[in-house]
Amino acid sequence: MRQLPETDRDAIRLAQDPQFSRWLEQIIATGGCSNPVHLSGSTTTLDGTTGEILHHYDTRNEPGERLLVRCRNRRATICQACSRLHAGDTFHLVRAGLLGGKNIPTTVRHRPRLFVTLTAPSFGPVHRAGEPCRPRRGGRICEHGRSLGCGAVHAPDAPAVGQPLCPDCYDYTAHVLWHAHASKLWDRFVIDVRRRLASAAGHVQSRFADHARLSFARVAEYQKRAAVHVHAVVRLDGPAGPHDEPPAWATTHLLAHAVRVSARRVHVHTPHSPAVGELLLRWGEQIDARPLHANGDGPDDDAVAAYVAKYVTKGASETGAGLDHPLTTWADIATAPVRTHVRTLMRTCWRLGGLPEYEPLRLRAWTHTLGYRGHILTKSRAYSTTYAALRAERAHHHGHDDTPDSITERHWRYVGSGHTPGAALIAAGIADDLAESRQLGRETQREGEWR
């Protein structure tokens, strides 16, 4: 008799367990998380005045004496279920800053707002998609004997797209060091935009905060050439933030001009290195600052929010521009499932990380992201709501909020993570069902709006 695969046998074992229904409730509560955290412990809620026990929960009554909670990993390559939740939270976070809601007034929609894209500079010619690649350089040969022209029309998913025409000419050192300083470059960009706005309005630069406030939410995205570029929603408010109207001089045109000038002006110097020297790092030449208009004459607010949310769940491995886990040795780079171009960037990152002048950059710890060590999504404090507030709102919706005037005692410890093969199969099915249910709900809502 043919034996069932291990996954099927494990799924049957779980289904026959007397506590299967409760275990299934936990899986559903995690949204079908593919790598849940296992906790053991208890929570006791006491009346703050009388000391009476209002509620007590203990995992000793749970299957395996443990509670499963979401891993909350944003990367779709790690956990599809949690990445969908994170994308949804990001959508609402960005959307609230565009249209209001989540304690943000709806008047923000009428403020000066831009959708800004800043790119990395060129580190050497690479193959491009969607048009004749590099037809004007047909007769040029680099010093390494390679052609600097390419007349092919590459499909967007062609393996050649993003790859250097000559790897020996490509400036891998500058690429890695630009990544390592990209967050600092953004910070200087924001500071310079504030200064330019203040000067244009006739105010002392250091007193900008007394007249207006610049808020933003930005997401980093890896391009095909494995270089990060930035998408950001930028908004101009009054000095108190979203609840305060901006001054009369604060216009979309003025904000767009300040953004373009600052993006071309700001720079960062790398630490001096005997082996590399000192590099001057800037944003790339491709700078886009599109106004977001309340009357619909511009990019749609919901589309912008969805666009940002889509990229925040992408890991480096999904874009082919790195890995979603750190590398611990030089040998790990040779076995990493990446393209030759990315592998060379990793090796450059590791080598530079061994130089004492670059030690503060922690390049070896960030080799898997090619030296980029910023967050995928960052926002200014006053832009909109926070992930923590969205999670608290969700907990309140499900009835998990704390009772007023109570004291809660928590005693928890980590006891493991992940699923057995059968549990993983069941969890994946639940995650797909929940995703399909949400999609049907959205379609039903849209149909109702059209009617």
VEXDREN-2710 file (C-alpha; in Angstrom, 1 decimal):
% VEXDREN-2710
k/r/px/py/pz
1/MET/0.0/0.0/0.0
2/ARG/1.4/3.4/-1.0
3/GLN/2.3/5.6/1.9
4/LEU/0.9/9.1/2.1
5/PRO/3.4/12.0/1.9
6/GLU/4.7/13.4/5.3
7/THR/2.7/16.6/4.8
8/ASP/-0.6/14.8/4.4
9/ARG/0.1/12.5/7.3
10/ASP/0.9/15.4/9.5
11/ALA/-2.3/17.3/8.4
12/ILE/-4.4/14.2/9.2
13/ARG/-2.7/13.9/12.6
14/LEU/-3.7/17.5/13.4
15/ALA/-7.2/17.1/12.2
16/GLN/-7.7/14.1/14.5
17/ASP/-6.4/15.9/17.6
18/PRO/-9.2/16.6/20.1
19/GLN/-8.1/20.3/20.3
20/PHE/-8.0/20.7/16.5
21/SER/-10.9/23.2/16.5
22/ARG/-9.2/25.5/19.0
23/TRP/-5.8/25.2/17.1
24/LEU/-7.7/26.1/13.9
25/GLU/-9.1/29.2/15.6
26/GLN/-5.5/30.3/16.5
27/ILE/-4.4/29.8/12.9
28/ILE/-7.3/31.9/11.6
29/ALA/-6.6/34.6/14.2
30/THR/-3.0/34.9/12.8
31/GLY/-4.4/35.2/9.3
32/GLY/-2.7/32.0/8.2
33/CYS/0.8/33.4/9.2
34/SER/3.4/31.1/7.7
35/ASN/5.9/31.5/10.5
36/PRO/3.9/32.3/13.7
37/VAL/5.7/32.9/17.0
38/HIS/4.8/30.5/19.8
39/LEU/4.4/32.0/23.3
40/SER/3.7/30.4/26.7
41/GLY/2.4/32.3/29.7
42/SER/-0.6/34.2/31.1
43/THR/-2.3/37.5/31.3
44/THR/-4.3/38.7/34.3
45/THR/-6.5/41.8/34.4
46/LEU/-7.3/43.2/37.8
47/ASP/-9.7/46.0/38.9
48/GLY/-7.4/48.9/39.8
49/THR/-9.4/49.8/42.9
50/THR/-10.6/46.5/44.4
51/GLY/-8.0/44.1/43.1
52/GLU/-10.7/41.8/41.7
53/ILE/-9.7/39.6/38.9
54/LEU/-11.6/40.8/35.8
55/HIS/-10.1/38.4/33.3
56/HIS/-7.5/35.7/33.3
57/TYR/-5.9/33.9/30.3
58/ASP/-3.4/31.1/30.5
59/THR/-1.9/29.0/27.7
60/ARG/-2.0/25.8/29.8
61/ASN/-5.5/25.2/28.3
62/GLU/-4.3/25.8/24.7
63/PRO/-3.2/23.1/22.2
64/GLY/0.4/22.3/23.0
65/GLU/0.1/24.8/25.9
66/ARG/1.1/27.7/23.6
67/LEU/-0.4/30.7/21.9
68/LEU/0.4/31.5/18.2
69/VAL/0.8/35.1/17.2
70/ARG/1.7/36.7/13.9
71/CYS/5.3/37.0/12.8
72/ARG/4.5/40.5/11.4
73/ASN/7.2/40.2/8.7
74/ARG/6.5/42.7/6.0
75/ARG/8.2/40.7/3.2
76/ALA/6.0/38.7/0.9
77/THR/8.8/36.3/0.3
78/ILE/8.8/35.4/4.0
79/CYS/5.1/35.5/4.9
80/GLN/2.4/36.3/2.4
81/ALA/-0.3/36.6/5.1
82/CYS/1.6/39.2/7.3
83/SER/2.8/41.1/4.3
84/ARG/-0.8/41.6/3.1
85/LEU/-1.7/42.9/6.5
86/HIS/1.4/45.2/6.5
87/ALA/0.6/46.4/3.0
88/GLY/-3.0/47.2/4.1
89/ASP/-1.7/49.2/7.1
90/THR/0.8/51.0/4.8
91/PHE/-2.0/51.9/2.4
92/HIS/-4.2/53.4/5.2
93/LEU/-1.1/55.2/6.7
94/VAL/-0.2/56.8/3.4
95/ARG/-3.9/57.4/2.4
96/ALA/-4.6/59.2/5.7
97/GLY/-1.9/61.7/5.0
98/LEU/-3.4/62.3/1.5
99/LEU/-7.1/62.3/2.2
100/GLY/-7.5/62.5/6.0
101/GLY/-9.0/59.9/8.3
102/LYS/-7.4/58.1/11.3
103/ASN/-7.5/61.3/13.3
104/ILE/-6.1/63.4/10.4
105/PRO/-8.4/66.1/9.1
106/THR/-9.8/65.8/5.5
107/THR/-8.5/69.3/4.8
108/VAL/-5.1/67.9/4.1
109/ARG/-6.3/67.0/0.6
110/HIS/-6.3/70.7/-0.2
111/ARG/-2.7/71.3/1.0
112/PRO/0.3/71.6/-1.3
113/ARG/1.2/67.9/-1.9
114/LEU/3.7/66.2/-4.2
115/PHE/4.5/62.7/-5.3
116/VAL/8.3/62.7/-5.5
117/THR/10.7/60.2/-7.1
118/LEU/14.4/60.5/-6.5
119/THR/16.8/58.1/-8.1
120/ALA/20.4/56.9/-7.6
121/PRO/23.0/58.3/-10.0
122/SER/24.6/56.4/-12.8
123/PHE/27.5/54.1/-11.8
124/GLY/28.0/52.9/-15.4
125/PRO/25.9/52.1/-18.4
126/VAL/23.4/49.2/-18.0
127/HIS/21.0/47.4/-20.3
128/ARG/17.5/49.0/-20.5
129/ALA/14.1/47.7/-21.3
130/GLY/11.2/48.9/-23.4
131/GLU/13.2/50.8/-26.1
132/PRO/16.4/50.3/-28.2
133/CYS/18.8/49.8/-25.4
134/ARG/21.8/52.0/-26.2
135/PRO/21.8/52.5/-30.0
136/ARG/23.8/55.7/-30.2
137/ARG/26.9/54.0/-28.8
138/GLY/27.1/51.4/-31.5
139/GLY/30.7/52.0/-32.5
140/ARG/32.2/52.8/-29.1
141/ILE/34.5/50.3/-27.3
142/CYS/35.5/50.7/-23.7
143/GLU/39.1/50.3/-22.5
144/HIS/38.3/46.6/-21.6
145/GLY/37.4/45.8/-25.2
146/ARG/33.6/45.7/-24.7
147/SER/31.0/47.5/-26.8
148/LEU/29.2/50.4/-25.1
149/GLY/26.3/50.1/-27.4
150/CYS/23.3/47.8/-27.6
151/GLY/20.6/48.0/-30.3
152/ALA/18.4/45.3/-28.8
153/VAL/14.9/45.9/-27.5
154/HIS/14.8/44.0/-24.2
155/ALA/11.6/42.8/-22.6
156/PRO/11.1/44.1/-19.0
157/ASP/11.9/40.6/-17.6
158/ALA/14.9/39.9/-19.8
159/PRO/17.9/38.7/-17.8
160/ALA/20.1/41.4/-19.4
161/VAL/18.1/44.3/-18.1
162/GLY/19.9/46.1/-15.3
163/GLN/23.2/44.4/-16.0
164/PRO/26.3/46.5/-16.8
165/LEU/27.5/46.6/-20.4
166/CYS/31.0/46.3/-19.0
167/PRO/31.3/45.0/-15.4
168/ASP/34.9/46.2/-15.3
169/CYS/33.9/49.8/-16.1
170/TYR/31.0/49.7/-13.6
171/ASP/31.7/51.7/-10.3
172/TYR/30.7/49.0/-7.8
173/THR/32.5/50.9/-5.0
174/ALA/30.5/54.1/-5.5
175/HIS/27.2/52.0/-5.8
176/VAL/27.8/50.4/-2.4
177/LEU/28.8/53.6/-0.7
178/TRP/25.9/55.5/-2.2
179/HIS/23.6/52.9/-0.7
180/ALA/25.3/53.2/2.7
181/HIS/24.7/57.0/2.6
182/ALA/21.3/57.1/1.0
183/SER/19.4/57.7/4.2
184/LYS/21.8/60.5/5.2
185/LEU/21.3/62.0/1.7
186/TRP/17.5/62.0/2.2
187/ASP/17.9/63.7/5.6
188/ARG/19.9/66.5/4.0
189/PHE/17.4/66.8/1.2
190/VAL/14.5/67.3/3.6
191/ILE/16.5/69.9/5.6
192/ASP/17.5/71.8/2.5
193/VAL/13.8/71.8/1.2
194/ARG/12.8/73.4/4.5
195/ARG/15.6/76.0/4.2
196/ARG/14.6/76.9/0.6
197/LEU/11.0/77.3/1.5
198/ALA/11.8/79.6/4.3
199/SER/14.2/81.7/2.2
200/ALA/11.6/81.9/-0.6
201/ALA/9.0/83.2/1.9
202/GLY/11.4/85.8/3.3
203/HIS/11.9/84.0/6.7
204/VAL/15.0/83.1/8.6
205/GLN/15.9/79.5/7.7
206/SER/16.2/78.4/11.3
207/ARG/12.7/79.7/12.0
208/PHE/10.9/77.7/9.3
209/ALA/9.0/75.6/12.0
210/ASP/7.4/78.8/13.3
211/HIS/5.6/79.3/9.9
212/ALA/5.1/75.9/8.3
213/ARG/5.7/72.2/8.6
214/LEU/7.0/69.7/6.0
215/SER/5.6/66.2/6.3
216/PHE/6.4/63.1/4.2
217/ALA/6.1/59.4/3.9
218/ARG/8.7/57.7/1.7
219/VAL/9.4/54.2/0.5
220/ALA/12.7/52.8/-0.9
221/GLU/12.6/50.5/-4.0
222/TYR/15.3/48.5/-5.7
223/GLN/15.6/49.1/-9.5
224/LYS/16.6/46.5/-12.0
225/ARG/20.2/47.6/-11.7
226/ALA/20.1/46.8/-8.0
227/ALA/20.2/50.5/-7.0
228/VAL/17.7/52.0/-4.6
229/HIS/15.5/54.9/-5.5
230/VAL/12.9/56.7/-3.4
231/HIS/9.2/57.4/-3.8
232/ALA/7.7/59.9/-1.4
233/VAL/4.5/61.8/-0.6
234/VAL/5.4/65.3/0.6
235/ARG/2.9/67.7/2.1
236/LEU/3.1/71.3/3.4
237/ASP/1.1/72.2/6.5
238/GLY/0.9/75.0/9.1
239/PRO/3.3/75.0/12.0
240/ALA/1.1/72.7/14.1
241/GLY/1.0/70.0/11.4
242/PRO/-2.0/68.5/9.7
243/HIS/-4.6/70.3/11.9
244/ASP/-3.1/73.7/10.9
245/GLU/-3.6/75.4/7.6
246/PRO/-0.4/76.4/5.8
247/PRO/0.5/80.1/5.3
248/ALA/-0.6/81.9/2.1
249/TRP/2.9/81.7/0.6
250/ALA/2.9/77.9/0.8
251/THR/1.9/76.8/-2.7
252/THR/2.4/73.6/-4.6
253/HIS/4.5/75.4/-7.2
254/LEU/6.9/76.7/-4.5
255/LEU/7.1/73.3/-2.9
256/ALA/7.9/71.6/-6.2
257/HIS/10.6/74.2/-7.1
258/ALA/12.2/73.7/-3.6
259/VAL/12.2/69.9/-4.0
260/ARG/13.8/70.0/-7.5
261/VAL/16.5/72.5/-6.5
262/SER/17.3/70.7/-3.3
263/ALA/17.5/67.3/-5.0
264/ARG/20.1/68.6/-7.4
265/ARG/22.0/70.6/-4.8
266/VAL/22.5/68.3/-1.7
267/HIS/25.4/66.0/-1.4
268/VAL/27.3/63.8/1.1
269/HIS/31.0/63.1/1.4
270/THR/32.1/59.6/2.2
271/PRO/34.9/59.1/4.8
272/HIS/38.3/59.4/3.3
273/SER/39.9/56.1/2.5
274/PRO/43.5/55.4/1.3
275/ALA/42.1/52.8/-1.0
276/VAL/39.1/54.6/-2.4
277/GLY/39.7/58.3/-1.6
278/GLU/36.7/60.6/-0.8
279/LEU/33.6/60.3/-2.9
280/LEU/30.9/63.0/-3.4
281/LEU/27.5/61.4/-3.5
282/ARG/24.4/63.0/-5.0
283/TRP/20.9/62.0/-6.2
284/GLY/20.6/60.9/-9.8
285/GLU/19.6/63.2/-12.7
286/GLN/16.1/61.7/-13.0
287/ILE/14.0/63.7/-10.5
288/ASP/10.2/63.8/-10.6
289/ALA/7.9/65.9/-8.5
290/ARG/4.2/65.5/-9.5
291/PRO/1.6/67.7/-7.9
292/LEU/-1.3/65.9/-6.2
293/HIS/-4.5/67.9/-6.9
294/ALA/-7.7/67.6/-4.9
295/ASN/-9.8/68.1/-8.1
296/GLY/-8.4/64.8/-9.6
297/ASP/-6.1/66.6/-12.1
298/GLY/-3.1/64.5/-11.2
299/PRO/-2.1/61.1/-9.8
300/ASP/-5.0/59.5/-8.0
301/ASP/-4.6/59.6/-4.2
302/ASP/-5.7/56.0/-3.7
303/ALA/-3.4/54.8/-6.5
304/VAL/-0.4/56.6/-4.9
305/ALA/-1.2/54.9/-1.5
306/ALA/-1.5/51.5/-3.2
307/TYR/1.7/52.1/-5.1
308/VAL/3.7/52.8/-2.0
309/ALA/2.0/49.9/-0.1
310/LYS/3.0/47.5/-2.9
311/TYR/6.7/48.3/-2.7
312/VAL/6.9/48.2/1.1
313/THR/6.2/44.4/1.1
314/LYS/8.9/43.6/-1.4
315/GLY/12.0/42.1/0.0
316/ALA/15.4/42.5/-1.7
317/SER/15.3/38.9/-2.9
318/GLU/11.9/39.4/-4.7
319/THR/13.3/42.2/-6.8
320/GLY/16.5/40.2/-7.5
321/ALA/18.6/42.9/-5.8
322/GLY/19.8/41.1/-2.7
323/LEU/18.6/38.7/0.0
324/ASP/16.1/39.0/2.8
325/HIS/18.5/37.5/5.4
326/PRO/22.1/38.6/6.5
327/LEU/25.2/36.9/5.2
328/THR/27.7/35.8/7.9
329/THR/30.8/34.8/5.9
330/TRP/32.5/35.5/2.6
331/ALA/31.7/32.0/1.4
332/ASP/28.0/32.7/1.8
333/ILE/28.2/35.2/-1.1
334/ALA/29.3/32.5/-3.5
335/THR/26.3/30.4/-2.9
336/ALA/23.7/33.2/-2.7
337/PRO/21.0/32.7/-5.4
338/VAL/21.6/36.1/-7.1
339/ARG/22.8/37.4/-10.4
340/THR/26.5/38.0/-11.1
341/HIS/26.0/41.8/-10.9
342/VAL/24.4/41.5/-7.5
343/ARG/27.0/39.0/-6.3
344/THR/29.8/41.5/-7.3
345/LEU/28.0/44.2/-5.3
346/MET/27.9/41.9/-2.3
347/ARG/31.6/41.1/-2.6
348/THR/32.4/44.8/-2.9
349/CYS/30.3/45.5/0.2
350/TRP/32.1/42.8/2.1
351/ARG/35.5/44.0/1.1
352/LEU/34.8/47.6/1.9
353/GLY/33.3/46.5/5.2
354/GLY/36.7/45.2/6.2
355/LEU/38.3/48.7/5.9
356/PRO/38.6/50.5/9.3
357/GLU/37.5/53.9/7.8
358/TYR/34.1/52.3/6.8
359/GLU/33.5/50.4/10.0
360/PRO/30.7/52.8/11.2
361/LEU/28.8/51.9/8.1
362/ARG/28.5/48.2/9.1
363/LEU/28.7/47.2/5.5
364/ARG/29.3/43.5/6.2
365/ALA/26.1/43.4/8.3
366/TRP/24.2/44.9/5.4
367/THR/25.9/42.9/2.6
368/HIS/22.6/41.1/1.8
369/THR/21.0/44.5/1.0
370/LEU/24.0/45.8/-0.9
371/GLY/25.0/48.3/1.8
372/TYR/21.6/49.9/2.1
373/ARG/20.7/50.1/5.8
374/GLY/17.7/52.4/5.8
375/HIS/14.1/51.4/6.5
376/ILE/12.0/50.5/3.5
377/LEU/9.3/52.9/4.7
378/THR/9.9/56.0/6.8
379/LYS/7.6/59.0/7.6
380/SER/7.8/62.2/9.5
381/ARG/5.9/62.2/12.8
382/ALA/3.1/64.6/11.7
383/TYR/2.4/63.0/8.3
384/SER/-0.4/60.8/9.5
385/THR/-1.2/57.9/11.8
386/THR/1.3/55.2/12.9
387/TYR/1.5/51.4/12.5
388/ALA/1.1/51.1/16.3
389/ALA/-2.1/53.1/16.2
390/LEU/-3.5/51.0/13.4
391/ARG/-2.7/47.8/15.3
392/ALA/-4.3/49.2/18.4
393/GLU/-7.4/50.1/16.4
394/ARG/-7.6/46.6/15.0
395/ALA/-7.2/45.1/18.5
396/HIS/-10.1/47.4/19.7
397/HIS/-12.2/46.3/16.8
398/HIS/-11.7/42.7/17.8
399/GLY/-12.4/43.4/21.4
400/HIS/-8.8/43.1/22.7
401/ASP/-8.4/46.6/24.2
402/ASP/-7.6/47.1/27.8
403/THR/-10.3/47.8/30.3
404/PRO/-10.2/51.4/31.8
405/ASP/-9.0/51.7/35.4
406/SER/-7.5/48.3/35.4
407/ILE/-4.1/46.7/36.0
408/THR/-2.8/44.0/33.6
409/GLU/-0.1/41.6/34.7
410/ARG/1.6/39.7/31.8
411/HIS/4.1/36.8/32.1
412/TRP/5.1/35.5/28.7
413/ARG/8.1/33.7/27.2
414/TYR/9.1/32.6/23.7
415/VAL/9.0/28.9/23.1
416/GLY/9.4/28.5/19.4
417/SER/8.2/29.5/15.9
418/GLY/7.0/28.1/12.6
419/HIS/4.8/25.2/11.6
420/THR/5.0/21.5/11.1
421/PRO/4.6/20.4/7.4
422/GLY/0.8/19.7/7.8
423/ALA/0.2/22.8/9.8
424/ALA/2.0/24.9/7.1
425/LEU/-0.3/23.4/4.5
426/ILE/-3.5/24.2/6.4
427/ALA/-2.2/27.7/7.3
428/ALA/-1.5/28.4/3.6
429/GLY/-5.0/27.4/2.7
430/ILE/-6.5/29.7/5.3
431/ALA/-4.3/32.6/4.2
432/ASP/-5.5/32.1/0.6
433/ASP/-9.2/31.9/1.7
434/LEU/-8.9/35.1/3.8
435/ALA/-7.2/36.9/0.9
436/GLU/-9.9/35.8/-1.5
437/SER/-12.6/36.9/0.9
438/ARG/-11.1/40.3/1.3
439/GLN/-10.8/40.7/-2.5
440/LEU/-14.5/39.7/-2.9
441/GLY/-15.4/42.2/-0.2
442/ARG/-13.6/45.0/-2.0
443/GLU/-15.2/44.1/-5.3
444/THR/-18.7/44.1/-3.7
445/GLN/-18.0/47.5/-2.1
446/ARG/-16.9/48.9/-5.4
447/GLU/-20.0/47.6/-7.1
448/GLY/-22.2/49.2/-4.5
449/GLU/-20.4/52.6/-5.1
450/TRP/-20.9/52.4/-8.8
451/ARG/-24.6/51.9/-8.3
END
